[in-house]
Structure formats: C-alpha cells, structure tokens
Amino acid sequence: MRQSHQLPLVGLLLFSLIPSQLCEICEVSEENYIRLKPLLNTMNQSEYTRGTSSSVNVLLSLQLVGIQNQNLKQKLIQQIEYTVKRRLSQVSSGELALIILALGACRNPDENLIYDYHLIDKLENKFQAEIENMEAHNGNPLTNYYQLSLDVLALCLFNGTYSTTKVVNYFTPENKNYYFGSQFSVDTGAMAVLALTCVKRSLINGQVKTDESNLKNISIYIKSLVEKILSEKKENGLIGNTFSTGEAMQALFVSSDYYHENDWNCQQTLNTVLTEISQGAFSTPTAAAQVLPALMGKTFLDVNKNSSCLSAAGNFSNSTHEPVTVTTPGSQSSISVNYSVTINETYSANVTVPNGSVFLDVMEKAQKMNDTIFGFTMEERSWGPYITSVQGLWASNNDRTYWELLSGGKPLSQGVGSYVVHDGENLEVRWSKY
C-alpha cells in the first residue's frame, strides 16, 4: 500500500488546468430495458466451459450493472475459481486483470479469492514481464496494448504497484501498439483512456507519487486518444465498429471534458446499438457482456471493492415481457462457402456447413477435409476463440504477425467464433502483419 501525500503547490496549480472528473453519460431508460433482454438471454443461456474467459467478462458485467441472477453468478464464480486454483500460470496478464476486476467489482465474499491467492502480486509480475518483453523486442508486449491497459487499470483500482513513469513512457498516443497497420484500434484506445484516467485520478488524489510532468503528460495522452476515438465515429453513431462501440462509450463517459458537446451524439450511438441488438449482433456472451455496462451508464472505473453491490433499477432482471425477436439466418438446412488460406500462395476449397454456422465451423470442416492444408490451432481469449496457427505457422506478438479473417476480401470485425457465415460467401484466413 502506498503512503498518501499532498501534491506540492505546482501540482495543485497543474491540477487546476486539468479537466474535471465529471462524466457525460446517456443510458437506456427503464422503459426500454426490454430491448436489452437479448443480451441477458445470451449471457444466461450460454454454456460456460472451464478455462474460458467469457465467464469473467459476464460476471464483471453483471456486477457493474447490478443484475441479481444468483444461479448464473454462482456458475460463473465456480468457473473463475477453477481457473484461479488450477491454471493461473496459463492465464495472460489481461485475463488476470479481468478476473480481479470481476471478483472485486463490489463488496462480496468472492473477492477473498483475490487476496487468498495473491492475484494482485501475480498481476504485478505479469505486467512487469510485459514491460521486459517490450524492452527486449522493439516495443512489442507479450500480449497486446488492450491487455496492458487492463493491467494498469486493475493495478490502479486495487492499489497494486506499477511505475507511473513507465506508463507515461509506453502509453504515448502514437505508440504503434494502438494500431493494426494504419488502422487505429478503438477498443484498445478506449481501454487505455480508462486506465490513464484511473492513474490520473490517483495522482490528483495524492495516492501515488510522481513528477508533475507525468500528470500533465497523462492528461495530454487522454485528450489525444479521445480525439482518435472520435475520429472513428461513423455516420450512424457507431465508433470503430459494432463491437468496439461499448468500450468507446465508456471512455467517452469518463472524458467528456476533453471534447465538445457537439463532437458526439451519445443518444444516437445508444439508439444504433439498440438496433444492432435487435438484429442479433451481440450473439456471444463476451460480446453481450462488453456492451451492456455502457448501455446502463456504467464503466470499468465504477469497480469498487469497498462499495455495496448494486441492484438494477426496476424489474430489469425479472421482466416478464417477451424478448425482442432476434434476426436469424434463412431456412436452408446447409450452405456452401468458398474457404481459402493465404500465406505466400492461396489454398482453397468449397466447404458445406449447416446454416447458421460460424467461421470456426468452416475452418473445422476444412481441417477434416485436408489437415495438411487447412490444419490450425486456436486458444480461448477474452473475446472468444483466437487462431494461433495455420499450417504450423504461428502468430507472434514479437513479430507483430497474426491470422486475419476476411470475407470477400474485407477484414471482419467479429471473431472466428461469432461471425455467422452465409451461403456463397468467400471466406479467407490470411497471414498478415500489423
């Protein structure tokens, strides 16, 4: 635990130049809670396998918005407890940060797992390993900057040890790790804004010692990242893509003093996301869990292990209304797609799968057809299955290489386990650099 101290006079003067911590928030009204039912149904009806991270995302979401579904929560906590006790060494830094945030989102008996198993100390070690890898491998972390931001956020909220100077050094807005090629990653930038805002508040409140220049730089970084996030706003209000919008909303909620009121129409974004929900966009538990807090006006900065757990207003958890009808694929029993693997040359096959299949189903079917050409490996990550290798060629954070998913030659915004394929579609996994 760090000792508190007061900022010197120059720090107080600097504080007066820094935007306040007030939030500009729009949220779903109580009469529209029924429009969120598809998200709750997805989270409640999904299967949660031991060792997968979807349970962590869902528990964090439920705790933040105050949904009292004790049966589901107990099932999720059992999965997390298994991970903590049996496979913690295999968990990435960002996944461990999410576990800490979920277990400690509010005051409850399960937060004891954090301290009984020294999770904060372990996160400090994993975060340090990320920094050391960056120092040894041209600035490339073991994972990615989305996970690094989660690390900083969890350490900040739970009084862990981290170097403010290193945060300032590595979280500059122009860092290559915010980008995939030339494309700014909205969800990565948004998570960084949440983390940096937490650090800034800790500095202002005197919880952490640092040079005044670090405080000033962090405020500058937040402003720049917010501008980059807003530059990705679409005409319909989505920010980046459908699946990055929830986290972008969280970032904008806590940084409203860094942009003008007419820079973002929050209500338009909210309405568009609600329309996307009605069309079945958030069909995986992780996707549903990551968008729900923002729709309820919550952010990850609302995590507070010392506060009582909320209970959602009204009858949100127990609504008796019928769920909104979700758009589903057509009635064909099977569909045919063209599937390709591209490295230096392209290998293709026509693959038949049941209607309603996802990209991963196509890859698994192709692998059964020809394991040499279409063989692949994957692992579970916070957004679901992630392709780690194809034809024995492995994605590498140090080399900034990955397997890109495309449809009709265009990159997909959904993951391999959530993108629903269509009859006659041209699907591709391509060896790429970012």
N, C-alpha and C positions, 0 to 999 in steps of 0.2 A: 504494500500500500504506500502510495507516495504521500509526502507531507504537503499539506496545503500551504500556500503562501500568497501574499498580495503582490500584484504586478506593481513595479515601480511607476513613478509619475509618467514617464514616457510611454509606458504600456497603457496607462489609463487614457492618455491623450490619443494613442493609437486606437484604443477601443472606441472612442467617440467617432472615429472615422469609419468604423466597420458597421455594415448593415445589422439591424437588429435581428432577433431570433423569431420574430413573429412569422406565422405561416399563413399563406393564402391557400385555402382548401375548398374544393367543392366535393360533394359526396352524394351518393344515391339517397334520395328521400325515403322515408319509411314506407310510404305508399307504393314505392317502386321496388321494395325488397324482393317481391315475387320474381322480378327479372333476373335476380341473382341465383334463383333456385337451380338452374343447370350447373352452376359452379359447385354448389353444395352437393348436388346429386353425384357429380363426377368424383368429388373427394370422398363421399360417403360410400359409394358403390364400388370403388376400385379395389383391386387386390393389392396388398402391400407385402412384398416379398422381403425376407430377411436380407439385410445388406444393401438394400436400395435406399436412395436418398429422398425419394418422393415423400416418405413418411415424415421426414424432418421439415420439409417445406410446408406440408399440410398442417402439422402441429403448430408451427410458428404462425401461420395464417390464422388458424382458429383461435389461438391465444390472443393475437393482436386485436381481432375484431370482436371477441367475446362470445363466440358461438359455443353453447354448452351442450355438446354431444359427448357424453362421458364414455359411452361404449367405443366410439371411434377414437377418442383421445387415448383411452387405455390401450387399444390395439396399437396405436402409433407409438406410444411410450414404450411398449414392450419391444417393438422393432428397434427403437433407438437404444434401449438398454442392452439389447443383444449386440448391437454394433459397438457400444462403448466397452462392454466386457470381453468381447470375443475377437474383434477385428479392427481395433482402433489404430493399430500401426499401418493398416492399409488405407486409411481414410486420408484424403488430401486436406490441405490446410483450410481451404474454403468450406469443405464439408464439415470439418470440425467446428469452424466458426459458426456455421448454421445450427449445429447441434447445441452449442452453448446458447445461442440466441433463442432457440425454440424452448429449451429446458428452463431458461431463466427469463422468459418474456414477461412473467409476472410472478408474484409470490405464490409458490405451491411446493408441495413435498418433493416433487420430482427434480427440483433444482439442486437437491443434495447430490445428485449424480455428478454435477459439475465439480463439486469440491471433494467428494469421496474418491473420485478417480483423477483428480488434479488436471482437469481438462484445460484450464487456463494456462497452466505451466506448459502443458503439451502443445498448446497453440502457439505460445511464445517460441518454442523450439522449432515448430514447423514454419512459422513466419521467418525466423532467422535463417532457416535452410533456404527459403525462397530468396532472401536477400543475398545470401552467399552464392547461390546459383546465378543470380543476376550479375554479381561481381565477376564471376568466372566465365560467363557465357554471353558476353556482349549485351548485357541488359535483359536477357530472357529469363523469366522466372520458371520454376518447376511446373507451375500450372498456368495461370493467366492473371491479368490485372483485375478481372471481376472477382476472382478468389482472393487476391491480395487485398482488395478493398473490403471484402467481408472480414478478412483477418484483422485489419486495422479497426474496423467498426466494432467487432466483438471485443477486442482488447481494450478499446476506448471505453465502451459501455460497462465492462466488467473489471475495470481498474487493473488490467494487465500491463506488462512492461513492454514498451516499444520506444523507438527513438524518433522523436519529432523531427529531428534534423534529417534522418533518412527518409521519412515520409515526404518532407519538402523536396529532398533531392530526387526521389524516384517518381513522385506523382505530378510532375510538371505536365501541363495540358498537352504539350506537343510530343510527349513520350510515344514512341512507336507502338507500345502495347495497348493503346486506346484504339488502334486501327487494325482492320483486316485489309491489307493492301492499302488503297487510298480511302477506304470507307470507314468513317468514324463509327465505333460501336456504341450505340446509345445506351444499352443496358450496362455496359462497362463504365461509361462516363457517369451514368446515374448513380451506380453503387459507389463510385469514387466521391461524388458530391455528398452522399450520405455520410461516408467515412470522414471526409475532410470537415464536414460541418460538426460532427461529433468532436473531432480533435480541436477545432476552433473554439467550441463551447468550453471544453476542458481547460484550454489556455486562458480564456477570458475569466472563467470562474476561479482560476488560481489552483486548479487541481494538478496541473502539470507545469513544470518549469521549462522555460525555453527562452531563446533570444527573441526580442520584439520583432526582428526581421522575419522570423519564421511565421509569426502570427499574421503579419502583413502579406507574406507570400501565399499563405493558405487562403486568405480572403481573395487574393488575385486569382488563384487557381480555380476556386469555386465559380467566380464570375465568368472566367473563360470557358470552363466546362459547361456551365449553364447556357452560354451563348452557342456552343457547339450542339448541345441537345436541342435547343430551339431551332437551330438551322436545319434540323432533320424533320421538322414538323410538316406533315402532309396537308393537302387542302381539306381533307375530311376530318382533320384533328388528330389522327394517329401520329405518334412520334417515333421515327425509325420504322418499325413495323408493328403489327398487331401485338406481338409478344414482348416487345421492349417497352410498350406504352405504359404499362402499370408501374414499372420501376422509374420511368421518366417522370410520371406524375408524382411519385414520392419525392424525387429530387427537386422538382419544381415547387412542391408544397413547402419544403424547408428552406427555399432560397428565393422567396418572392421579392425580396429587396434588391436582388441582383438583376431584375428585368422589369420592364414597364408593363402596366396592366394590359395594354393592348397588344403585347407580344404573344400572349397565349390566351385562347378562349377555352378555359377549363371545362365549361359546360359542354361545349362542342365535342371535346375529346371524350368526356364521360358518356355522352349520348352515342357516339360512334362505337365505343367499346361495348355498350349495352346491346347495340345492334349486332356486333360481332358475336356476342354471347348467344344471342337468339339464333344465329346461323351455325352454331356448333364449333366456333373457333377454338375454344379452350377445352379440348376434349381429353386432356391428360390431367392427372391430379396435380402435377407440378405446375403446369400452365395455369390451371384454375387457382391454385394457391398463391401464385405470384402476382396475379392481377387483383385478387379480392381485397387486400388491405387498402390499396389506393382508392378503390371504389367506395370504401367505408370511411375514407378520410384519415386513414392510418398510415404510418411509415415505420420503418425499422428503428427509427430513433424513439419510437414510443415504447420500445423494450425497456422494462424497468423491473428488476428482480425484487425491488422493495415495495412495489405497488400491488394492491389487490387485483386479482384477475377480474376483468370486465365481464359484464353480461350484456349481450347485444340488446339494443332498444326494441321495444315492441315484441312482436311474436316472430321475429326473424327466424329463429331456429325451429319453430314449431308451426310454421304456416301450413294451413290446410288447403291452400289454393293448389290447383293443378300446376305442375311445372310447365314452363314455356316449351313449346314444341321445338325440337332441335332438327335442323335440316339434316337429312340423311341421304346417302348415295341412292342411285336408282335401284330398280328391282332385279337387274341381271344377277344370276347366280355366280357368274365368274366373268372376269375381264382379262384382256391381254394387253401387255405393255412391252415396249422395247427397252431393254436394260443394258447399259454399257459401263465398262470400266475403262478409264482413260489414264494411262501413265505416259509413256512415250508414244504408244500407239493405242488404238481403241479396240476393245473386245466386246462384242455384242451378242445378245440372244433375245429371242422372243419368249416371254415368261407369262404363264397363265396363273392367276391367283383368284381367290374368292373376292367377290365385290365387297368393298369396304375395307380392303387390306391396306396396311401402311407400307411405307418404303422398306422397312426392315423385313416385312414378309416377302417382298420381291427378292431382296438380297439372299434370304434364307433359301428360297425356292431355287434361285440361280446357283447357289452353292451346292445344292443337292444334284443339280444337273451336271456341273463341272467344277469340282473343288479346286482344281489347279488354277483355273482362270478366275473364278468368282469366289474363292475362299476368302474369308475375312474374320477378324476378331473384333470384339467390342467390350466396353465396360460401362457400368452404370455411373452416371454423373448427376449433378443436381437438376439438369433438365431432362434426364432420361438416358436411354442408350446412346453411346458415343462410339463411332467407328474408329478403332485404333490402328488397324492394319488391313490391307487388301493385297493378296498375292504375296504375303510376307513382308510387304513394305510398310514400315511403321511411321505413324505421325510422330513428330518430335517438336517439343516446345523450344528446345535449344536451337534447332534448325528452322523453326517457325514454319513447319510443314504440317498439312492436315488433309483429310479426305473431304472434299467439298461435295455437297449434294446439289444436283441441278435437275430442273425439269424444262424441256425444250430449250436447253442451253442457258437458262437463267437460274441463278442461285436461289435456293429455298430458304425461307425464314423460319420454317418449322424443322424439328429434328427428325431423325430417321425412324423414331418410334411413334411419331404423332402425325406425320404428313400422310394423308389418305390419298392413294393413287387413283387414277381414272383410266377408263378404257381407251386404248390407243395412245397413251402418253409415252413420251420419250424421256426416260429417266437415266441419270448418269451419276457415277461417283468418279471424281476427278482428283488426281494427285496435284495439290496446289500449295502455294506459299502465301503467307500473309505478312 
